[in-house]
Amino acid sequence: MELIQLIIIALIQGVTEFLPVSSSAHLILVPLLLNWQDQGLAIDIAAHFGTLFAVVFYLRKDVLRILIAGIDSLRNKQAKTQDSRLFWYLVITSLPVLAAGFLLRDFVSVYLRNPLIIAYASIGFGLLLWYSDVTGKRLRQIESINLRDAILIGLAQALALLPGTSRSGITMTAALMLGLDRKNAARFSFLMAMPILLVAGCNEVLKVVTSELNIDIFNFAITILFSAVSAFLSIHVFMKFMDKVGMLPFVIYRVTLGGILLFLFI
């Protein structure tokens, strides 16, 4: 794969991973529409770890505090704080999508990586995002999240296996419906991404190790760099302007993308 293609793939992964527009849909559509060869497993690993590094660095204070509280709660069962509860809620939110991914990954890869499915999911879940943004009370902070919220948002995250849904989009939708404000819905969604990206990346590393695949270190490093920088900037801009612009621009984009796909592939 040419260098420019690698950079574009890395930028797409970085920019779209944390925006409510579905990174998986874009990573399927761009090579398909441009007739590019598959970027390969090694590049997928690099892109995943690049976005993981970006979100961990952006939320580094939250991550460190929550991790310390979670570890303390393991050592001392009585050491229950909001941060330790949040640590375990993040574990709970990861379980449905990990289970669904383990059981359905072959079905998804064979039957659901389809432009028409992406179109319908992009439009349908985009409109649902708009509905949640308009009707949500937006009064709650991340500190108010409870076990019920974690279970519901975790179940919603499992829907992200459907290309075009958007993991960040569906988790923000659920959080907004539960009354969180936009910034806290996004912040919790970003925190939820970390264990998923880590597990996905480690699973792909295991595949590389067992297949003895040769990795081009230069391409690997370039992909990490561009995906990390673009993801960090994407998160920063999104969090800065979210309250001003809301979710409507992303809804319009999703509906427009879905409409174009329907026009092209029906």
C-alpha positions as CSV (number, residue, x, y, z in Angstrom):
1,M,0.0,0.0,0.0
2,E,1.3,3.5,-0.9
3,L,2.3,5.9,1.8
4,I,-0.5,8.4,1.0
5,Q,-3.1,5.6,1.3
6,L,-1.7,4.7,4.7
7,I,-1.8,8.3,5.9
8,I,-5.4,8.7,4.7
9,I,-6.5,5.5,6.4
10,A,-4.8,6.6,9.6
11,L,-6.4,10.1,9.4
12,I,-9.8,8.5,8.8
13,Q,-9.4,6.2,11.8
14,G,-8.2,9.1,14.0
15,V,-10.8,11.7,13.0
16,T,-13.8,9.4,13.0
17,E,-13.1,7.1,16.0
18,F,-14.5,9.5,18.6
19,L,-17.0,11.5,16.5
20,P,-20.5,10.1,16.2
21,V,-20.1,9.2,12.5
22,S,-18.8,5.5,12.6
23,S,-15.1,4.9,11.9
24,S,-15.8,1.4,10.8
25,A,-18.2,2.5,8.1
26,H,-15.6,5.0,6.7
27,L,-12.8,2.4,6.8
28,I,-15.0,0.0,4.8
29,L,-16.3,2.6,2.4
30,V,-13.1,4.6,1.5
31,P,-11.1,1.6,0.2
32,L,-14.2,0.2,-1.5
33,L,-15.0,3.4,-3.3
34,L,-11.4,4.1,-4.3
35,N,-10.7,0.5,-5.2
36,W,-7.8,0.2,-2.7
37,Q,-6.4,-3.0,-1.4
38,D,-7.1,-4.0,2.2
39,Q,-4.7,-2.2,4.5
40,G,-3.9,-5.4,6.4
41,L,-3.9,-6.4,10.0
42,A,-0.7,-4.7,11.0
43,I,-2.1,-1.3,9.9
44,D,-5.4,-2.0,11.8
45,I,-3.3,-2.6,14.9
46,A,-1.3,0.6,14.5
47,A,-4.5,2.7,13.9
48,H,-6.2,1.2,16.9
49,F,-3.2,1.9,19.2
50,G,-2.8,5.4,17.8
51,T,-6.3,6.3,18.7
52,L,-5.9,4.6,22.1
53,F,-2.8,6.6,22.9
54,A,-4.7,9.8,21.9
55,V,-7.7,9.3,24.2
56,V,-5.5,8.2,27.1
57,F,-3.3,11.2,26.8
58,Y,-6.3,13.6,26.4
59,L,-8.1,12.2,29.5
60,R,-4.8,11.3,31.3
61,K,-5.9,12.9,34.6
62,D,-9.2,11.1,34.7
63,V,-7.6,7.8,33.6
64,L,-4.9,7.9,36.3
65,R,-7.4,8.8,39.0
66,I,-9.9,6.1,38.0
67,L,-7.2,3.5,37.7
68,I,-5.7,4.2,41.1
69,A,-9.2,4.1,42.7
70,G,-10.0,0.9,40.9
71,I,-6.8,-0.8,42.1
72,D,-7.4,0.5,45.6
73,S,-10.9,-1.1,45.6
74,L,-9.3,-4.4,44.7
75,R,-6.9,-4.2,47.6
76,N,-9.5,-2.9,50.1
77,K,-13.1,-3.8,49.5
78,Q,-14.2,-1.0,51.8
79,A,-12.4,1.7,49.7
80,K,-15.5,2.6,47.7
81,T,-15.4,6.0,46.0
82,Q,-17.1,7.5,43.0
83,D,-13.9,6.9,41.0
84,S,-13.7,3.3,42.0
85,R,-17.4,2.8,41.1
86,L,-16.7,4.5,37.8
87,F,-13.8,2.0,37.2
88,W,-16.1,-1.0,37.7
89,Y,-18.9,0.7,35.6
90,L,-16.4,1.0,32.7
91,V,-15.6,-2.7,33.1
92,I,-19.4,-3.5,33.1
93,T,-20.0,-1.4,30.0
94,S,-17.4,-3.3,28.1
95,L,-18.8,-6.8,28.7
96,P,-21.8,-6.7,26.3
97,V,-19.8,-5.6,23.3
98,L,-16.9,-7.9,24.0
99,A,-19.3,-10.9,24.3
100,A,-21.2,-9.9,21.2
101,G,-18.0,-9.4,19.3
102,F,-16.7,-12.8,20.3
103,L,-20.0,-14.5,19.3
104,L,-20.8,-12.5,16.2
105,R,-17.5,-11.3,14.7
106,D,-17.6,-13.8,11.8
107,F,-21.3,-13.1,11.0
108,V,-20.6,-9.3,11.1
109,S,-17.5,-9.5,8.8
110,V,-19.2,-11.8,6.3
111,Y,-22.7,-10.4,6.1
112,L,-22.9,-6.9,7.5
113,R,-19.9,-5.1,5.8
114,N,-22.3,-3.9,3.2
115,P,-22.8,-0.3,1.9
116,L,-26.6,-0.6,2.1
117,I,-26.5,-1.7,5.7
118,I,-24.1,1.1,6.5
119,A,-26.5,3.5,4.8
120,Y,-29.5,2.4,6.8
121,A,-27.6,2.3,10.1
122,S,-26.0,5.7,9.4
123,I,-29.4,7.3,8.8
124,G,-31.4,5.5,11.5
125,F,-28.9,5.9,14.3
126,G,-28.1,9.4,13.2
127,L,-31.8,10.4,13.6
128,L,-31.8,8.6,17.0
129,L,-28.8,10.7,18.0
130,W,-30.7,13.9,17.0
131,Y,-33.7,12.8,19.0
132,S,-31.7,12.1,22.1
133,D,-29.9,15.4,21.8
134,V,-33.2,17.3,21.4
135,T,-35.2,15.5,24.1
136,G,-32.5,14.7,26.7
137,K,-32.6,16.7,29.9
138,R,-28.9,17.2,29.9
139,L,-28.8,17.8,33.7
140,R,-26.6,15.0,34.9
141,Q,-22.8,14.8,35.3
142,I,-20.6,11.7,34.9
143,E,-20.3,11.4,38.7
144,S,-24.0,10.6,38.8
145,I,-23.7,7.5,36.7
146,N,-25.0,4.4,38.5
147,L,-25.1,0.6,37.8
148,R,-28.3,0.8,35.8
149,D,-26.8,3.5,33.6
150,A,-23.7,1.5,33.0
151,I,-25.7,-1.6,32.0
152,L,-27.9,0.3,29.6
153,I,-25.1,2.2,28.0
154,G,-23.0,-1.0,27.7
155,L,-25.9,-2.8,26.0
156,A,-26.2,0.2,23.6
157,Q,-22.5,-0.1,22.8
158,A,-22.9,-3.7,21.6
159,L,-25.0,-2.3,18.7
160,A,-21.8,-0.7,17.4
161,L,-20.9,-4.0,15.9
162,L,-23.3,-3.1,13.1
163,P,-21.2,-1.0,10.6
164,G,-22.6,2.5,10.3
165,T,-23.9,2.7,13.9
166,S,-20.8,4.4,15.5
167,R,-19.6,3.3,18.9
168,S,-19.2,6.8,20.1
169,G,-22.5,7.8,18.6
170,I,-24.6,5.1,20.1
171,T,-23.0,5.5,23.6
172,M,-23.6,9.2,23.5
173,T,-27.1,8.6,22.4
174,A,-27.8,6.3,25.3
175,A,-26.1,8.7,27.8
176,L,-28.1,11.7,26.5
177,M,-31.3,9.7,26.8
178,L,-30.3,9.0,30.4
179,G,-30.0,12.7,31.1
180,L,-26.3,13.4,30.9
181,D,-25.2,16.7,29.4
182,R,-23.3,16.6,26.1
183,K,-19.8,17.0,27.5
184,N,-20.3,14.3,30.1
185,A,-21.9,12.0,27.7
186,A,-18.9,12.4,25.4
187,R,-16.4,12.1,28.2
188,F,-18.0,8.8,29.4
189,S,-18.1,7.5,25.8
190,F,-14.4,8.3,25.4
191,L,-13.5,6.5,28.7
192,M,-15.6,3.5,27.5
193,A,-13.5,3.4,24.3
194,M,-10.3,2.6,26.1
195,P,-10.9,-1.0,27.2
196,I,-12.5,-1.8,23.8
197,L,-9.6,-0.3,21.9
198,L,-7.1,-2.1,24.2
199,V,-8.8,-5.5,23.8
200,A,-9.2,-5.1,20.0
201,G,-5.6,-4.1,19.6
202,C,-4.3,-6.9,21.8
203,N,-6.5,-9.4,19.9
204,E,-5.0,-8.2,16.6
205,V,-1.5,-8.4,18.0
206,L,-2.2,-12.0,19.0
207,K,-3.3,-12.8,15.4
208,V,-0.1,-11.2,14.1
209,V,2.1,-13.2,16.5
210,T,0.4,-16.5,15.7
211,S,0.5,-15.9,11.9
212,E,4.1,-14.7,12.0
213,L,3.2,-11.8,9.8
214,N,6.1,-9.5,8.8
215,I,5.5,-5.9,9.9
216,D,6.9,-2.8,8.0
217,I,8.1,-0.8,11.0
218,F,8.0,2.5,9.0
219,N,4.4,2.1,7.9
220,F,3.4,0.9,11.3
221,A,5.0,4.0,13.0
222,I,3.5,6.4,10.4
223,T,0.0,5.0,11.0
224,I,0.3,5.3,14.7
225,L,1.5,8.9,14.5
226,F,-1.1,10.1,12.1
227,S,-4.0,8.3,13.8
228,A,-2.9,9.5,17.2
229,V,-2.5,13.2,16.2
230,S,-5.7,13.3,14.2
231,A,-7.6,11.6,17.0
232,F,-6.3,14.0,19.7
233,L,-7.2,17.0,17.6
234,S,-10.6,15.5,16.8
235,I,-11.4,15.0,20.5
236,H,-10.1,18.5,21.4
237,V,-12.2,20.3,18.7
238,F,-15.3,18.2,19.4
239,M,-15.2,18.9,23.2
240,K,-14.5,22.6,22.7
241,F,-17.4,23.3,20.3
242,M,-19.9,20.6,21.2
243,D,-22.1,22.8,23.4
244,K,-22.2,25.4,20.7
245,V,-23.0,23.2,17.7
246,G,-24.7,20.2,19.4
247,M,-25.1,17.0,17.5
248,L,-27.0,18.4,14.5
249,P,-24.0,18.7,12.2
250,F,-23.1,15.1,12.7
251,V,-26.8,14.0,12.2
252,I,-26.9,16.0,8.9
253,Y,-23.6,14.4,7.8
254,R,-24.8,10.9,8.6
255,V,-28.1,11.3,6.8
256,T,-26.4,12.8,3.8
257,L,-23.8,10.0,3.7
258,G,-26.6,7.4,4.0
259,G,-28.6,9.1,1.2
260,I,-25.5,9.1,-1.1
261,L,-24.9,5.4,-0.4
262,L,-28.5,4.5,-1.1
263,F,-28.3,6.4,-4.4
264,L,-25.0,4.7,-5.4
265,F,-25.8,1.1,-4.4
266,I,-29.6,0.6,-4.8
